[in-house]
Amino acid sequence: MSAFIRPDLQAFAAYSAHAITDVQTQPARVDHLDTNESSYDLPTPLKEKLAWEYQQVIQANRYPDGGHEELRAAIANYASQAIAETKLRVTANQVTVGNGSDELIRSLLIATCVGRSGSILVAEPTFSMYKVLAQTLGVDVVSVGRDAATFEMDLAAADTAIATATTPVRMVFMVSPNSPTGNGLTPAELDWLRNLPTDILVVVDEAYFEFSQASTLAEALNRPNWLITRTFSKAFRLAAHRVGYAIAPSEIIAILEKVRLPYNLPSFSQAAALIALRYAPDILTTVAEVQTERDRLWQALQSLPGLQTWPSAANFLYCRPTTQRLDDLFQQLYARGTQIRQTGGGLRITIGTPAENERTLANLHQALES
Ligand SMILES: *Cc1c(COP(=O)(O)O)cnc(C)c1O
């Protein structure tokens, strides 16, 4: 490899969401239940509104609104609705938007760690992009484990890790509910986060907020070192448009605005997110169905011998085979047309349509019996 490339980058594999290797049988049809997207496309009338925006409003020759003014105000309004009883309101200057929340994670790493000694702390298994993005920026990752039964972060290990890290921990990433394990923040984890020194940024990733309806937003608004990230890629059914956002005190947001690329969010994606917020009740109708289906599938998986399944507050379930090899089960499911994610020593299954979930269940049944 050329000497001009950073040696540490040569060892990495490029990120691939759909890593399927060594499949003997290619299934005729595949249910894509491996990336936690919605199984439902946008309703046709909303797609038509978006097409109209493109034809009548968006000027293809002009750069997008680089300050995302309208979208930030609409996000602030949407986020405020869920904390209405606190009388707190999110303002537009407490919001920044990214090309997916992945861009926000990268901006956060740049703002806290890049160019000086600094590391991040994660509790694994968790969302893999924190580590991947940190590594591509040369930022150290301090990793601690989770309780084997509840997946609560090992708080004692986290304290030790922070006290002994060779590069100071500048940021802690927590996902609530966590991917891939589905558990929300526990009272002990919340207390631990509250007691962190304010020179560590606390990031709570609420990508699955609409499914859990649990949030630390109201608390985060009163803390100088807390930031919430969310996304339009999951409950809002807009994964194709790559829109994520962060909410934090305006001082932190102002820094992130400096760090991001100019015109980071195409006009078409801004228009899509605005329509999604305007018609949020129509789009989020699928959330209740997913919650019901998740609980139904969880009940059904509980009774499958050879499988341990955890409860989930998100749009996916996490399980581990107790007798079969993990990779065998994964491959067998794929061969039967159910593509899920193998991660963290288990399998993460996205909740799909009722028909997809039926096939998931039937395929799991057969795969565990074979
Ligand atoms: C899916 C997901 C996201 C969303 O990422 P985008 O870049 O906004 O699509 C963020 N965090 C977690 C934990 C996720 O599972």
PDBQT file of the ligand as one rigid body, heavy atoms in Angstrom, charges set to zero:
ROOT
HETATM    1  C1  LIG A 401     -29.962   3.379  12.784  1.00  0.00    +0.000 C 
HETATM    2  C2  LIG A 401     -29.221   4.077  13.857  1.00  0.00    +0.000 A 
HETATM    3  C3  LIG A 401     -28.854   5.404  13.693  1.00  0.00    +0.000 A 
HETATM    4  C4  LIG A 401     -29.270   6.143  12.462  1.00  0.00    +0.000 C 
HETATM    5  O1  LIG A 401     -28.219   6.509  11.693  1.00  0.00    +0.000 OA
HETATM    6  P1  LIG A 401     -28.499   7.435  10.418  1.00  0.00    +0.000 P 
HETATM    7  O2  LIG A 401     -27.126   7.788   9.998  1.00  0.00    +0.000 OA
HETATM    8  O3  LIG A 401     -29.288   8.625  10.919  1.00  0.00    +0.000 OA
HETATM    9  O4  LIG A 401     -29.287   6.639   9.434  1.00  0.00    +0.000 OA
HETATM   10  C5  LIG A 401     -28.172   6.028  14.704  1.00  0.00    +0.000 A 
HETATM   11  N1  LIG A 401     -27.890   5.387  15.847  1.00  0.00    +0.000 NA
HETATM   12  C6  LIG A 401     -28.272   4.126  16.053  1.00  0.00    +0.000 A 
HETATM   13  C7  LIG A 401     -27.979   3.461  17.345  1.00  0.00    +0.000 C 
HETATM   14  C8  LIG A 401     -28.931   3.437  15.057  1.00  0.00    +0.000 A 
HETATM   15  O5  LIG A 401     -29.293   2.165  15.254  1.00  0.00    +0.000 OA
ENDROOT
TORSDOF 0
